[in-house]
Amino acid sequence: MKAEGAGAAQRRVRRIVRPVATRLWDFDLEGFDRLPETGPAILAPNHVSFLDSAFVMLHVPRNISFVGKAEYMDSWKTRFLFPMMGMIPIDRSGGDKSQAALDTAESVLRRGELFGIFPEGTRSRDGVLHKGRTGAARLALKVGCPIFPVGVVGTREIQPPDAAAPRLFKECAIRIGRPLRTERYAGRGDDHLLLRSITDELMFEIRELTGQEYRNSYAGKTAETEPTEAARVASVADADGATAGREPSVV
């Protein structure tokens, strides 16, 4: 789906689905007035539920794109809806197909649009806020745009891990924090210490917005689990991994 068509489709989805969603759940929205009316920006939410990206997309005033597993394109339930909601498919086999997703994410920002990325790289199955990957900082430095920390609270109770369907009539809060400005660091995208500093500040701000316990370890990463190429794409080629930037799987 071309950018123009996807943008129009997302606006239609937002116009139709948002009134329905606000009847099914009670949303508390804070800080949305901080988002710029025009120009590129990265939104970086915590990730505790399948619903996080959908709920953020429904309430932001502008079109936004998120990365998501290419497997969603194999199901008739999500094949058309998810791209309409701004999803950029990630091919989990990696290689050139993964790089294409990265290029698409960058092009979204260079068109002056919003891009959403989960700095944890995957859903937190224990509800704890985990150490952030440096991909959001890397992309922001490359494009020269701000990063907005986003705190999502309540989606884990609405649709817990492995739940088949969401629970209705519960509360969800979406809080957008102050932007992290990266323009003054232009040209320093390969400075690992700078990337880690920006990312740690981002995770601190997200923790302040959500009240989550913070754990200084990557979500989904265990000694028994070999990280996959897919999450390296989801976190925009983070070089801060034990195996050449490879990370645990996404969503």
C-alpha positions, -999 to 999 in steps of 0.1 A, spaced: 0 0 0 15 34 -11 21 60 16 -8 82 4 -32 54 4 -20 40 38 -23 75 53 -59 79 41 -68 44 52 -54 51 87 -74 83 90 -105 63 81 -97 36 107 -91 62 133 -124 81 125 -144 49 126 -128 28 153 -119 55 179 -155 62 188 -161 25 193 -130 20 213 -139 49 237 -172 32 244 -155 -1 252 -127 12 273 -120 43 295 -90 62 281 -70 88 301 -49 108 277 -21 131 288 5 151 270 -8 148 235 -6 185 231 32 181 232 33 164 198 43 187 169 16 194 144 40 189 115 74 173 110 90 140 119 91 126 154 96 92 171 71 79 197 87 54 220 62 35 242 67 8 268 53 -25 255 32 -48 278 3 -59 255 -6 -67 219 -29 -36 220 -3 -10 227 4 1 192 -33 0 182 -44 22 211 -16 47 205 -24 49 168 -61 55 175 -55 85 197 -25 104 182 -38 133 160 -15 123 131 -7 92 111 19 70 127 37 39 115 49 10 137 69 -21 128 53 -55 131 59 -91 122 54 -100 86 35 -131 97 5 -108 103 2 -105 65 -5 -143 63 -37 -141 82 -70 -128 67 -78 -113 101 -49 -89 99 -36 -88 63 -55 -57 54 -63 -40 87 -27 -38 101 -12 -20 71 -42 3 72 -32 11 108 3 20 97 22 -13 103 55 -18 85 60 -56 81 93 -71 92 105 -102 75 118 -124 103 143 -141 80 165 -109 82 189 -99 55 179 -76 26 142 -80 36 149 -67 71 169 -38 57 139 -29 35 119 -24 67 146 -2 82 147 19 50 109 22 52 110 34 88 136 61 79 115 72 48 85 76 71 104 101 92 119 119 62 84 124 48 78 144 80 56 117 96 54 100 130 71 67 136 65 45 166 91 21 180 92 0 212 127 6 227 125 -27 247 124 -45 213 96 -69 224 67 -72 247 75 -74 284 57 -106 295 64 -99 332 51 -63 331 85 -49 341 101 -21 321 133 -36 306 165 -20 294 161 -1 262 177 -8 229 195 21 213 177 19 179 153 48 186 183 71 195 202 59 164 173 67 141 166 101 157 202 111 153 203 100 117 171 119 108 174 148 133 141 145 150 129 144 187 119 112 206 88 113 227 87 89 256 52 73 259 38 55 289 10 30 283 -8 18 315 -37 -7 316 -33 -26 283 -18 -56 302 -50 -58 322 -71 -54 291 -53 -81 272 -27 -100 292 -1 -122 275 -16 -151 256 -51 -139 262 -73 -147 231 -94 -116 233 -94 -82 251 -114 -76 283 -140 -48 279 -148 -18 301 -114 -14 317 -92 17 320 -62 26 299 -39 56 303 -16 69 275 9 96 286 33 114 264 63 129 281 86 158 273 106 153 240 142 143 240 160 166 216 188 150 195 195 178 170 225 191 189 242 156 185 239 155 147 266 135 131 273 114 162 251 84 153 281 60 158 289 72 193 279 43 214 282 61 247 259 88 234 234 63 221 233 46 254 230 79 273 200 90 252 184 56 256 188 54 293 173 89 296 144 77 275 138 47 297 139 68 328 112 91 313 91 61 304 94 47 339 83 81 353 52 79 331 42 44 339 54 37 374 68 4 363 96 -14 381 128 -11 360 151 -41 353 185 -35 337 183 -64 313 168 -69 279 133 -82 276 129 -117 263 166 -125 265 177 -156 284 207 -178 283 187 -205 266 172 -183 239 193 -173 209 182 -138 198 167 -135 163 173 -111 135 138 -98 136 141 -77 167 173 -61 154 151 -46 128 124 -37 153 149 -17 173 165 -2 142 198 -21 140 209 -17 176 246 -24 179 244 -28 216 240 -66 218 262 -94 228 262 -109 193 268 -81 168 236 -63 177 212 -93 175 182 -90 197 152 -110 210 122 -114 188 95 -88 184 58 -87 195 
